[in-house]
Amino acid sequence: MVEVNWTKQAINDIDKIAEFIAKDSEHYAKIQVQRFFSAAKVLEKQPTSGKIVPEKQDPLIREILIGNYRIIYRIVSSVKVDVITVHHSKRLLSNNPHFK
């Protein structure tokens, strides 16, 4: 089984997304957060299940799409992946500080 490591950046992204959604509905903010963590759970057994991030074209940097969001992760080794960021798909990835 692969360890899924959530970076500080990814957790911070989720917190900001939840805060934004909670302005309208705390209930839906909690649901969205649960969706992120549930979606990434598949990486424990299938770390290559996400598609390669088109902007990077690096087979080790992949993404899972969840609604309007991209969970972007890096395959570190055969036993570990790092979730790098959670990014809104309408925003340019080049605007994300982690990818500059």
Residue pairs with C-beta under 8 A, 6 or more apart in sequence:
1 44
1 45
1 79
2 43
2 44
2 45
2 47
2 78
2 79
2 80
2 81
3 44
3 79
3 80
3 81
4 40
4 41
4 43
4 44
4 73
4 81
4 83
5 76
5 80
5 81
5 82
5 83
6 40
6 83
7 82
7 83
7 84
7 85
9 84
9 85
9 98
10 71
10 83
10 84
10 85
10 86
13 85
13 86
13 87
14 33
14 36
14 86
17 29
17 32
17 33
17 69
17 86
17 88
18 29
18 30
18 32
18 33
19 29
21 28
21 29
21 32
22 29
32 67
35 66
35 67
36 66
36 69
36 71
36 86
39 64
39 66
39 71
40 64
40 71
40 73
40 83
42 49
42 64
43 49
43 50
43 64
43 73
43 81
47 75
47 81
48 62
48 75
49 64
50 62
50 63
50 64
50 71
50 73
51 62
51 63
52 58
52 59
52 61
52 62
52 63
53 61
53 62
53 63
53 70
53 72
53 93
55 93
55 94
55 99
56 99
60 74
60 75
61 72
61 73
61 74
61 75
61 84
62 72
62 73
62 74
62 75
63 70
63 71
63 72
63 73
64 70
64 71
64 73
65 71
65 89
68 88
68 89
68 90
69 86
69 87
69 88
69 89
70 86
70 87
70 88
70 89
70 93
71 83
71 86
72 83
72 84
72 85
72 86
72 87
72 93
73 81
73 82
73 83
73 84
74 81
74 82
74 84
75 81
76 82
84 98
85 96
85 98
85 99
87 93
87 96
93 99
94 100
